[in-house]
């Protein structure tokens, strides 16, 4: 019985016949698609199979990439929206803003303080489904991908406002797939952490508008000279249009492009019902026009100088600050205008391409500083950073040293040729006057007398005098120092003349008076300077009397200031590369630097409406002009060398005599 059952179980296998054996999968062999009845469907099956395999691997790769992107970010729960970088507002002596500094130039502004059409303009052109998506807009993303494929390049980004904010807050501007993955993750996090209103507000206060303006408040101030809450519809459309490409659409370079972009914004706003057709038509008929921002121009040289020293005054800047300065806006504007006007009129004639001016009170408070002809063309501050040979403008330190060694303005020295180991300094006129007083020698800028005095008192003593009065640059203590061959900056030379104007006290040039937070907390306040007396009053009086004669009968006659006691000294460097004048009254000390890279004047406006102030020691000082009836001044500032100085050829070259008269005229505001 058992045998029969066993045979019965095996019978179907034996009786299956050829059909069964044909479809049976042989042991030990691979089963291949395409055999028998499935042969006709094999290509489709292979396509489906490999599509599934590749799709699975693509999904795994995508998940892995996202996971790795997330792992390279800080823990999401620890991410915080970074504080907006601080801004520094710089104000003048009158309390009015001069300019702003900082990575972001505007303060945060709440959406509720803005006209409703302003934030809506950004939603209309940048992310019209902003209020309905979850941080990523799939429709916009697909549209961007299709557009990029059609244009065979990157023509659309597809980023939502939330994604743009994530990039601005936490990421770099690199356009890579890796950065895009991180951006998507952070956008989702922002949407979970903040409301739509908060996200839009953060965006408006962080987005870049070009020309250094970050945030809608800064952009409104820069382009329209008004706060963001006061912009009109056309202006809102222009601002919203700028963020796509701030550099390419800069109003100063591409006014037509930015206007076309603004028109596209207005069209989108109308379609979404953000503005009425009447409002849009009015905005199209009266498009926005960018204005020249307040504070542009030479005041930026002042701002750069302030930012260089601000850390030393208050430490690291981590909050918005207001810096109150000693700058007098009217005088700053007058100095800038005088410089640009005169360079445009006569700069080419005299081969002068640049200029610099410093004007300060006798106690060192800088009232005006112009570091160049055009800040937009060159940000190099020639008033502070440039160092050149001052020529004869250095001679007052020689004469002061001589007075402190017992000489007087009436002391006599010989004006005659001198030779020092092959160096033969000569006067500009190549003439010699024989015995002259120190007053005559300084007023006429006689080189041989200055060199003789330097040898008499010693070059080191002259250098020490210059250092004591405020020169900080390295001085080479040799006989040629008498003729100003060591380089100095305009601001240090001007400040070194201040003791002559204030009665002999040491000063430090400064521009920052007070630094406070926007809330009013004072972080720095300049205390009155009390650096002590460095020149005796009688020597100050002697120097003022001598340098007053420079304006009366000497090389700077055109710098006389009717009604004021004024004094000063001209100077020209070797090979006539630089021309200088440092002049002063009891109210102001001004320095001008002209040359191949610099040239400038200030105007008489600095002394308008100000009570006349006598120079120290000159209330009844006599004029020495009557003692020189037969001596005419040389046609140009002296201080020239000829022969050899320190191994360098310094033979003077001809120059038009009118240059000194030109800049001295303009320095004191006369034609």
Phi and psi in degrees as a GROMACS rama.xvg file:
@    title "Ramachandran Plot"
@    xaxis  label "Phi"
@    yaxis  label "Psi"
@TYPE xy
-62.0998  -37.4877  UNK-2
-66.0366  -38.9379  UNK-3
-64.9578  -41.6332  UNK-4
-63.5787  -40.014  UNK-5
-64.4926  -43.249  UNK-6
-64.9257  -34.8723  UNK-7
-66.752  -37.7879  UNK-8
-67.7293  -30.2646  UNK-9
-88.1323  -15.1015  UNK-10
-59.8908  -45.9305  UNK-11
-57.852  -34.5954  UNK-12
-65.9662  -38.9889  UNK-13
-74.9242  -31.6653  UNK-14
-89.8558  1.8654  UNK-15
-64.2741  -28.3545  UNK-16
76.8041  -172.085  UNK-17
-62.5097  -35.9925  UNK-18
-61.2157  -43.3466  UNK-19
-66.2283  -43.1853  UNK-20
-68.5218  -26.0935  UNK-21
-68.7441  -32.8169  UNK-22
-98.7154  -5.83236  UNK-23
-73.3962  132.747  UNK-24
-77.6929  114.463  UNK-25
-61.7395  143.646  UNK-26
-71.6059  143.392  UNK-27
78.8556  2.60376  UNK-28
-121.61  150.236  UNK-29
-74.1007  140.782  UNK-30
-84.6322  124.565  UNK-31
-108.406  134.697  UNK-32
-66.0326  147.61  UNK-33
101.643  -6.01398  UNK-34
-83.7202  149.017  UNK-35
61.3626  -134.349  UNK-36
-70.1441  -21.6203  UNK-37
-83.4228  1.24167  UNK-38
-62.5837  -35.6097  UNK-39
-70.8691  -24.6773  UNK-40
-99.6616  6.194  UNK-41
-63.2216  -42.0896  UNK-42
-61.7696  -42.2742  UNK-43
-64.2704  -41.9651  UNK-44
-63.7043  -41.1661  UNK-45
-64.2725  -38.9761  UNK-46
-62.6952  -44.223  UNK-47
-64.5231  -43.6742  UNK-48
-60.6652  -52.2059  UNK-49
-70.8242  -29.0037  UNK-50
-63.674  -42.3978  UNK-51
-64.2916  -42.1339  UNK-52
-63.1751  -49.0253  UNK-53
-65.7045  -39.2138  UNK-54
-62.0693  -40.7902  UNK-55
-63.6883  -44.4676  UNK-56
-66.7034  -37.3487  UNK-57
-62.7038  -40.7106  UNK-58
-64.6595  -43.1583  UNK-59
-61.9762  -42.524  UNK-60
-64.4962  -41.8126  UNK-61
-64.8282  -44.969  UNK-62
-63.1662  -40.8449  UNK-63
-64.6407  -39.9951  UNK-64
-64.8194  -45.4032  UNK-65
-62.3731  -42.6961  UNK-66
-62.2042  -41.1206  UNK-67
-70.1567  -37.711  UNK-68
-60.8916  -41.568  UNK-69
-65.8152  -38.3824  UNK-70
-67.2111  -25.7829  UNK-71
-82.6596  -12.79  UNK-72
-84.4954  156.658  UNK-73
-61.2182  158.687  UNK-74
-53.0364  130.313  UNK-75
-53.8649  -39.6134  UNK-76
-67.1893  -18.7229  UNK-77
-94.1185  -8.63889  UNK-78
-70.5007  134.087  UNK-79
-131.261  146.699  UNK-80
-63.5962  120.279  UNK-81
-64.8572  150.331  UNK-82
-65.9731  146.755  UNK-83
-65.7768  131.946  UNK-84
-54.1004  143.511  UNK-85
-68.5931  153.294  UNK-86
-113.267  152.943  UNK-87
-122.468  114.4  UNK-88
-93.5148  127.696  UNK-89
-108.846  123.158  UNK-90
-117.879  156.921  UNK-91
-87.8373  -174.274  UNK-92
-61.8018  -27.9107  UNK-93
-86.9258  1.84215  UNK-94
86.7697  -2.86696  UNK-95
-87.4485  146.023  UNK-96
-61.993  138.703  UNK-97
-101.84  -47.3427  UNK-98
-168.288  176.491  UNK-99
-124.011  153.504  UNK-100
-138.853  156.291  UNK-101
128.069  161.502  UNK-102
-62.201  -34.2885  UNK-103
-124.632  127.858  UNK-104
-95.9161  3.55519  UNK-105
-126.594  154.472  UNK-106
-83.1195  158.744  UNK-107
-65.5287  142.009  UNK-108
-131.253  136.371  UNK-109
-78.6584  147.205  UNK-110
-60.3533  -34.8841  UNK-111
-65.3143  -18.1942  UNK-112
-87.8339  -8.03437  UNK-113
-97.2626  152.634  UNK-114
-62.7699  140.069  UNK-115
-57.9179  -29.9973  UNK-116
-73.2496  -15.2992  UNK-117
-71.0487  -56.6692  UNK-118
-63.6065  -32.0409  UNK-119
-66.7263  -28.7593  UNK-120
-61.3063  -38.6536  UNK-121
-71.3432  -39.2273  UNK-122
-63.4114  -41.3498  UNK-123
-63.3986  -41.7154  UNK-124
-96.7735  -24.7614  UNK-125
-102.172  -30.2159  UNK-126
-166.394  76.5567  UNK-127
-69.5211  -18.1334  UNK-128
-100.087  24.5855  UNK-129
-53.9331  -42.2921  UNK-130
-81.5572  -4.59172  UNK-131
-114.294  -20.9049  UNK-132
-88.4  174.442  UNK-133
-106.51  24.4029  UNK-134
114.875  -29.3069  UNK-135
-125.16  134.302  UNK-136
-106.07  98.4405  UNK-137
-58.2368  -39.6245  UNK-138
-63.7971  -47.668  UNK-139
-63.8236  -34.4714  UNK-140
-67.5054  -43.6007  UNK-141
-65.0325  -39.8275  UNK-142
-62.2986  -40.8652  UNK-143
-66.1302  -41.3499  UNK-144
-62.2154  -44.6411  UNK-145
-62.1358  -42.8905  UNK-146
-64.5829  -39.0748  UNK-147
-67.535  -37.0281  UNK-148
-66.2615  -42.7406  UNK-149
-64.7572  -37.5389  UNK-150
-90.8075  -1.2103  UNK-151
52.2351  46.8121  UNK-152
178.97  -171.802  UNK-153
-95.2149  98.1216  UNK-154
-104.207  -24.453  UNK-155
-134.86  147.388  UNK-156
-95.9717  -32.5682  UNK-157
73.3961  7.90944  UNK-158
-80.3571  137.599  UNK-159
-80.2492  169.806  UNK-160
-59.6901  -37.2738  UNK-161
-64.6055  -42.0164  UNK-162
-64.1311  -42.2812  UNK-163
-61.8627  -39.1373  UNK-164
-65.3614  -42.9648  UNK-165
-58.3267  -42.8623  UNK-166
-64.7549  -44.6141  UNK-167
-66.788  -34.3944  UNK-168
-80.9592  -41.7742  UNK-169
-122.202  -18.3382  UNK-170
-120.146  172.9  UNK-171
-84.5095  176.34  UNK-172
-93.6104  10.8689  UNK-173
-62.4811  137.025  UNK-174
-98.9288  77.8952  UNK-175
-126.547  158.981  UNK-176
-62.527  -37.3419  UNK-177
-62.1096  -47.4292  UNK-178
-64.4588  -33.2463  UNK-179
-66.3394  -39.813  UNK-180
-63.3742  -43.2427  UNK-181
-63.7044  -37.1669  UNK-182
-62.1799  -42.083  UNK-183
-62.236  -44.3767  UNK-184
-62.1596  -46.2204  UNK-185
-68.0824  -32.3321  UNK-186
-63.8526  -42.3613  UNK-187
-63.0567  -39.6004  UNK-188
-65.0457  -42.5914  UNK-189
-60.987  -40.8607  UNK-190
-64.7561  -32.8596  UNK-191
-75.9489  -32.2747  UNK-192
-87.2814  -33.0693  UNK-193
-123.665  157.16  UNK-194
-78.8291  166.523  UNK-195
-60.0031  -40.0164  UNK-196
-63.9228  -42.5187  UNK-197
-64.7358  -40.4008  UNK-198
-63.5693  -45.4535  UNK-199
-64.8863  -37.6345  UNK-200
-66.3197  -44.2392  UNK-201
-60.1986  -41.878  UNK-202
-61.5403  -48.1703  UNK-203
-62.9082  -28.9968  UNK-204
-91.5275  -1.31619  UNK-205
-120.737  -23.4366  UNK-206
-66.6097  148.679  UNK-207
-93.0727  134.088  UNK-208
-113.181  6.9489  UNK-209
88.778  165.42  UNK-210
55.2465  32.1954  UNK-211
79.7491  4.73437  UNK-212
-95.4376  117.046  UNK-213
-110.99  128.434  UNK-214
93.0143  148.874  UNK-215
-67.1426  -30.9885  UNK-216
-66.6846  -45.7702  UNK-217
-63.2836  -40.7873  UNK-218
-65.344  -41.9564  UNK-219
-62.8603  -40.6725  UNK-220
-67.3104  -41.0619  UNK-221
-71.237  -45.6755  UNK-222
-89.0599  -26.7143  UNK-223
-124.245  -6.34603  UNK-224
66.3809  30.7251  UNK-225
-146.157  160.934  UNK-226
-70.1707  158.905  UNK-227
-61.2953  -32.3785  UNK-228
-67.2617  -11.7096  UNK-229
-106.532  3.25519  UNK-230
-71.4675  150.189  UNK-231
-92.0296  176.222  UNK-232
-60.0838  -46.25  UNK-233
-62.0155  -38.0501  UNK-234
-70.5554  -37.9876  UNK-235
-62.1563  -40.3904  UNK-236
-64.3256  -39.3032  UNK-237
-66.3442  -43.0034  UNK-238
-62.6836  -44.6568  UNK-239
-63.8941  -33.638  UNK-240
-72.5728  -25.2177  UNK-241
-68.246  -32.7233  UNK-242
-67.1864  -18.8389  UNK-243
-64.5583  -43.2253  UNK-244
-154.293  80.5583  UNK-245
-57.7756  -36.1203  UNK-246
-73.0799  -47.3843  UNK-247
-67.7418  -32.405  UNK-248
-99.8114  17.4143  UNK-249
-56.2819  125.191  UNK-250
-57.2935  -31.0279  UNK-251
-71.6795  -23.5003  UNK-252
-111.324  -27.6511  UNK-253
-138.467  65.0291  UNK-254
-62.2339  -34.5844  UNK-255
-68.3626  -41.6618  UNK-256
-64.3236  -42.8828  UNK-257
-69.8651  -30.2936  UNK-258
-70.8551  -40.5959  UNK-259
-63.1433  -39.4701  UNK-260
-64.756  -39.8792  UNK-261
-63.6435  -36.6374  UNK-262
-63.7153  -39.0128  UNK-263
-64.3411  -37.6948  UNK-264
-63.9505  -45.1642  UNK-265
-62.4695  -38.7234  UNK-266
-61.9916  -45.7625  UNK-267
-64.0834  -38.9297  UNK-268
-65.3326  -37.997  UNK-269
-67.6864  -43.2202  UNK-270
-60.0858  -36.4392  UNK-271
-88.5683  -1.74373  UNK-272
77.2621  18.9624  UNK-273
-76.8171  -26.8  UNK-274
-136.675  156.656  UNK-275
-79.1884  164.216  UNK-276
-63.2235  -34.0777  UNK-277
-65.0274  -44.087  UNK-278
-62.2055  -41.7149  UNK-279
-65.171  -42.1832  UNK-280
-64.0852  -39.8901  UNK-281
-63.3811  -42.4644  UNK-282
-66.4457  -37.3651  UNK-283
-68.7636  -35.2706  UNK-284
-73.4985  -27.2655  UNK-285
-127.76  73.8006  UNK-286
-64.5618  157.313  UNK-287
-68.665  145.822  UNK-288
-127.251  125.002  UNK-289
-70.895  141.884  UNK-290
-109.048  160.076  UNK-291
-68.6623  122.076  UNK-292
-66.5006  144.811  UNK-293
-63.8794  144.534  UNK-294
87.3447  -0.720509  UNK-295
-72.7246  153.645  UNK-296
109  -148.699  UNK-297
-64.2724  -22.1207  UNK-298
-63.1984  -18.563  UNK-299
-67.0586  -27.9238  UNK-300
-63.5293  -40.043  UNK-301
-64.0389  -44.8139  UNK-302
-61.7077  -41.8896  UNK-303
-62.3192  -42.0268  UNK-304
-62.3277  -41.849  UNK-305
-63.3121  -45.0543  UNK-306
-64.7178  -26.6457  UNK-307
-69.5516  -29.1764  UNK-308
-107.911  -5.86941  UNK-309
-63.2303  -40.445  UNK-310
-59.4721  -35.7641  UNK-311
-68.0612  -25.4789  UNK-312
-88.3662  -40.0584  UNK-313
-125.978  2.09984  UNK-314
82.2496  -163.54  UNK-315
-64.389  131.962  UNK-316
-82.6465  113.981  UNK-317
-126.383  4.45364  UNK-318
-147.818  163.818  UNK-319
-61.8548  134.782  UNK-320
-128.3  156.798  UNK-321
-120.444  122.786  UNK-322
-106.173  116.342  UNK-323
-91.2894  126.451  UNK-324
-114.252  172.867  UNK-325
-93.7753  5.93486  UNK-326
-70.2048  131.173  UNK-327
-96.5828  107.667  UNK-328
-53.7531  -40.2092  UNK-329
-64.4037  -41.4301  UNK-330
-70.559  -38.3172  UNK-331
-60.6582  -45.8451  UNK-332
-65.524  -39.0606  UNK-333
-64.8249  -42.0021  UNK-334
-64.2881  -44.2369  UNK-335
-63.3234  -44.5649  UNK-336
-65.7584  -42.3614  UNK-337
-60.6206  -41.7672  UNK-338
-65.4873  -51.7083  UNK-339
-66.0006  -39.5668  UNK-340
-63.8595  -46.7576  UNK-341
-71.1499  -35.7374  UNK-342
-66.4579  -37.2499  UNK-343
-66.802  -34.5043  UNK-344
-82.8782  -43.6012  UNK-345
-129.518  -0.716264  UNK-346
-59.0541  -43.157  UNK-347
-66.9328  -38.062  UNK-348
-60.8091  -40.9934  UNK-349
-98.7429  9.57097  UNK-350
56.1907  44.3757  UNK-351
-113.798  123.629  UNK-352
-111.183  -15.4094  UNK-353
-139.516  173.017  UNK-354
-157.303  158.956  UNK-355
-151.56  144.489  UNK-356
-140.29  141.393  UNK-357
-133.639  131.448  UNK-358
-131.76  128.191  UNK-359
-140.413  160.465  UNK-360
-75.2382  162.045  UNK-361
-59.2697  -17.5793  UNK-362
-96.2095  7.56543  UNK-363
100.26  -0.14795  UNK-364
-76.8367  115.913  UNK-365
-73.0244  122.44  UNK-366
-96.8208  -26.3237  UNK-367
-154.955  144.157  UNK-368
-149.557  118.503  UNK-369
-119.029  116.134  UNK-370
-95.3616  2.32349  UNK-371
174.296  172.602  UNK-372
-69.0749  -38.7889  UNK-373
-149.755  111.047  UNK-374
-63.9168  -35.2017  UNK-375
-63.5862  -32.5194  UNK-376
-83.5827  -33.9423  UNK-377
-151.312  122.015  UNK-378
-92.3554  2.27651  UNK-379
-67.6884  125.401  UNK-380
-89.3649  97.1707  UNK-381
-72.6773  -17.909  UNK-382
-77.7042  -28.0347  UNK-383
-110.327  -42.7854  UNK-384
-97.1827  -27.8186  UNK-385
-73.9911  139.202  UNK-386
-125.5  127.645  UNK-387
-140.16  166.484  UNK-388
-72.5209  127.958  UNK-389
-83.4206  -8.02066  UNK-390
59.4368  -137.672  UNK-391
-69.5983  -11.164  UNK-392
-65.7584  -11.5845  UNK-393
-86.352  -15.6392  UNK-394
-60.0398  -31.1158  UNK-395
-53.5613  -31.3816  UNK-396
-70.2679  -31.3219  UNK-397
-66.4813  -47.4716  UNK-398
-70.3984  -35.4784  UNK-399
-63.9286  -41.3464  UNK-400
-60.4557  -40.832  UNK-401
-65.4297  -41.629  UNK-402
-63.486  -40.2793  UNK-403
-70.4444  -13.8396  UNK-404
-94.1801  7.70348  UNK-405
111.271  -6.73824  UNK-406
-78.1669  169.058  UNK-407
-131.196  168.037  UNK-408
-57.7239  -23.9054  UNK-409
-90.8236  -3.80349  UNK-410
-60.828  143.993  UNK-411
-108.56  136.162  UNK-412
-135.219  158.496  UNK-413
-83.9848  130.896  UNK-414
-100.414  96.3023  UNK-415
-152.965  164.076  UNK-416
-56.255  147.672  UNK-417
-140.614  141.969  UNK-418
-128.943  131.133  UNK-419
-130.329  94.1087  UNK-420
52.235  47.6455  UNK-421
93.3332  -12.8748  UNK-422
-94.2814  125.153  UNK-423
-125.336  85.1509  UNK-424
-65.6238  137.495  UNK-425
-125.948  159.85  UNK-426
-75.4905  160.461  UNK-427
-58.8901  -40.8162  UNK-428
-81.4737  -6.07626  UNK-429
62.3649  20.3406  UNK-430
-114.711  156.875  UNK-431
-130.049  138.576  UNK-432
-105.949  1.52002  UNK-433
75.0405  -142.776  UNK-434
-65.9044  126.765  UNK-435
-138.954  155.943  UNK-436
-78.2338  163.318  UNK-437
-62.2978  -34.8931  UNK-438
-61.7773  -47.107  UNK-439
-61.5904  -44.2181  UNK-440
-62.9708  -40.5514  UNK-441
-72.9028  -41.9592  UNK-442
-62.5877  -38.9723  UNK-443
-93.2372  -0.0889914  UNK-444
54.6177  53.4851  UNK-445
-78.2695  117.132  UNK-446
-67.3516  -39.8641  UNK-447
-65.2333  -36.6762  UNK-448
-68.0106  -40.8244  UNK-449
-62.0914  -41.4677  UNK-450
-66.4581  -41.8034  UNK-451
-61.6662  -41.6491  UNK-452
-64.7124  -38.5495  UNK-453
-63.8244  -40.9727  UNK-454
-66.8939  -32.7834  UNK-455
-70.1098  -44.8957  UNK-456
-92.5247  -19.2456  UNK-457
100.23  130.067  UNK-458
-56.879  -35.4489  UNK-459
-64.5569  -38.3277  UNK-460
-64.6127  -39.5272  UNK-461
-63.5476  -43.973  UNK-462
-61.7823  -42.3498  UNK-463
-62.3785  -38.7791  UNK-464
-62.1739  -44.7032  UNK-465
-63.0436  -42.5719  UNK-466
-62.036  -40.6728  UNK-467
-63.2993  -36.1355  UNK-468
-81.7367  -11.4224  UNK-469
132.634  -3.72149  UNK-470
-69.6672  129.121  UNK-471
-109.557  -19.9663  UNK-472
-71.2015  157.793  UNK-473
-67.9567  130.413  UNK-474
-113.101  132.149  UNK-475
-86.0358  113.257  UNK-476
-80.8026  79.0029  UNK-477
-136.474  171.228  UNK-478
-56.4396  -32.0357  UNK-479
-69.8903  -12.3296  UNK-480
-57.8643  -28.3796  UNK-481
-58.0459  -25.6428  UNK-482
-107.585  17.5426  UNK-483
69.6953  48.1057  UNK-484
-90.6826  -10.4529  UNK-485
-90.0719  138.621  UNK-486
-79.2807  141.662  UNK-487
-139.846  166.734  UNK-488
-95.1394  160.68  UNK-489
-63.9396  -41.6875  UNK-490
-68.6299  -36.1698  UNK-491
-73.692  -34.9971  UNK-492
-68.9246  -39.9595  UNK-493
-63.9679  -44.633  UNK-494
-67.1994  -27.1917  UNK-495
-71.2613  -18.8503  UNK-496
-84.3359  -16.9075  UNK-497
-57.6104  -38.8343  UNK-498
-57.9065  -28.1229  UNK-499
-68.6919  -28.7303  UNK-500
-89.0937  -21.2484  UNK-501
-107.996  3.82613  UNK-502
98.8307  6.87238  UNK-503
111.27  9.99191  UNK-504
-88.992  146.177  UNK-505
-72.1169  146.847  UNK-506
-138.491  161.207  UNK-507
-123.731  122.126  UNK-508
-62.9932  136.164  UNK-509
-149.117  156.632  UNK-510
-127.657  -21.7901  UNK-511
-92.0115  121.319  UNK-512
-97.4025  -38.4972  UNK-513
-157.219  146.057  UNK-514
-126.693  129.635  UNK-515
-139.746  161.046  UNK-516
-79.696  168.506  UNK-517
-66.0824  -23.4004  UNK-518
-79.2127  -9.08168  UNK-519
105.58  -1.50705  UNK-520
-73.1076  125.22  UNK-521
-83.0104  121.927  UNK-522
-99.2942  -25.3503  UNK-523
-152.835  136.496  UNK-524
-139.453  125.265  UNK-525
-71.222  125.153  UNK-526
-82.9644  152.651  UNK-527
-56.5631  135.69  UNK-528
-74.7756  137.412  UNK-529
-143.141  70.037  UNK-530
-89.7638  -1.90883  UNK-531
92.9843  164.323  UNK-532
-82.6486  135.808  UNK-533
-120.846  -9.35668  UNK-534
-136.61  132.458  UNK-535
-66.4998  143.195  UNK-536
-53.172  -39.2675  UNK-537
-67.8366  -33.4385  UNK-538
-73.8313  -33.8308  UNK-539
-61.3818  -45.728  UNK-540
-60.6874  -42.4325  UNK-541
-62.9709  -45.8359  UNK-542
-63.9955  -40.1882  UNK-543
-65.2263  -39.4043  UNK-544
-63.6942  -41.6822  UNK-545
-68.4403  -44.9632  UNK-546
-76.5875  -18.1189  UNK-547
-66.6006  -34.0284  UNK-548
-67.6276  -24.969  UNK-549
-59.6524  -35.5388  UNK-550
-82.9011  -21.5987  UNK-551
-90.9483  -45.5699  UNK-552
-131.841  -0.485213  UNK-553
-103.084  -146.756  UNK-554
-77.286  -6.08574  UNK-555
-126.596  40.6485  UNK-556
-59.4469  -33.0197  UNK-557
-75.4167  -2.74357  UNK-558
-96.1908  12.0275  UNK-559
-63.7134  145.048  UNK-560
-123.076  97.2355  UNK-561
-52.2419  132.229  UNK-562
89.8603  -11.9142  UNK-563
-121.531  144.822  UNK-564
-82.2064  115.722  UNK-565
-127.479  153.454  UNK-566
-146.298  168.488  UNK-567
167.277  -174.255  UNK-568
-152.981  139.029  UNK-569
-93.5418  167.695  UNK-570
-163.588  143.589  UNK-571
-134.808  133.87  UNK-572
-83.9989  176.804  UNK-573
-57.471  142.877  UNK-574
59.3342  18.8601  UNK-575
58.7651  33.4281  UNK-576
-76.2342  -29.0594  UNK-577
-137.784  139.819  UNK-578
-120.582  138.149  UNK-579
-127.982  153.733  UNK-580
-148.39  127.229  UNK-581
-116.695  117.198  UNK-582
-127.473  159.313  UNK-583
-157.051  154.984  UNK-584
-127.241  -173.838  UNK-585
-73.1736  -3.22126  UNK-586
-111.181  -31.2354  UNK-587
-151.783  145.627  UNK-588
-117.086  125.278  UNK-589
-126.902  139.38  UNK-590
-125.063  137.705  UNK-591
-126.938  139.979  UNK-592
-129.961  122.245  UNK-593
-121.629  152.105  UNK-594
167.502  -163.69  UNK-595
-61.7113  -25.5265  UNK-596
-121.723  -2.58599  UNK-597
-150.318  151.285  UNK-598
-173.691  137.718  UNK-599
-169.409  156.86  UNK-600
-136.064  155.519  UNK-601
-110.677  166.506  UNK-602
-104.605  163.821  UNK-603
-62.977  -12.6516  UNK-604
-55.0599  -24.5845  UNK-605
-64.5669  -19.1386  UNK-606
-114.181  10.5723  UNK-607
-84.0446  134.263  UNK-608
73.3948  15.3391  UNK-609
-116.142  135.754  UNK-610
-61.6139  137.417  UNK-611
-63.2052  133.843  UNK-612
-123.193  130.187  UNK-613
-76.1878  152.791  UNK-614
-76.956  145.907  UNK-615
-54.0981  126.41  UNK-616
83.3834  1.74574  UNK-617
-114.184  15.7658  UNK-618
-59.702  -30.9384  UNK-619
-135.632  29.3978  UNK-620
-72.9056  134.224  UNK-621
-76.6461  158.697  UNK-622
-90.0649  140.058  UNK-623
-92.8385  4.97404  UNK-624
-63.4154  -35.9418  UNK-625
-65.405  -20.0776  UNK-626
-82.6522  -4.15419  UNK-627
-127.219  56.0157  UNK-628
-67.8635  -23.8327  UNK-629
-110.402  8.89796  UNK-630
-108.213  117.612  UNK-631
-97.4904  143.755  UNK-632
-71.7644  155.577  UNK-633
-66.4783  159.438  UNK-634
-69.7007  -20.1816  UNK-635
-137.476  168.852  UNK-636
-55.7733  143.767  UNK-637
-87.8512  -161.663  UNK-638
99.8785  15.6202  UNK-639
-89.614  153.494  UNK-640
-117.965  156.208  UNK-641
-140.335  163.414  UNK-642
85.7477  -134.842  UNK-643
-121.672  137.863  UNK-644
-136.68  112.797  UNK-645
61.2739  29.2023  UNK-646
85.1646  -1.80837  UNK-647
-107.524  139.303  UNK-648
-73.6948  128.59  UNK-649
-133.263  35.4119  UNK-650
-66.3101  130.215  UNK-651
-66.9215  152.779  UNK-652
-117.528  152.345  UNK-653
-62.8586  145.066  UNK-654
-148.052  148.034  UNK-655
-63.8071  128.478  UNK-656
-62.9666  -16.899  UNK-657
-81.7111  -5.09937  UNK-658
-63.7793  -44.4909  UNK-659
-66.3602  -39.897  UNK-660
-61.9816  -35.4444  UNK-661
-62.6436  -54.2183  UNK-662
-76.1535  -26.8715  UNK-663
-71.8466  -38.0075  UNK-664
-56.6108  -50.2235  UNK-665
-71.3043  -29.4533  UNK-666
-59.4587  -38.1747  UNK-667
-107.022  16.2903  UNK-668
81.8534  26.3201  UNK-669
-122.293  155.406  UNK-670
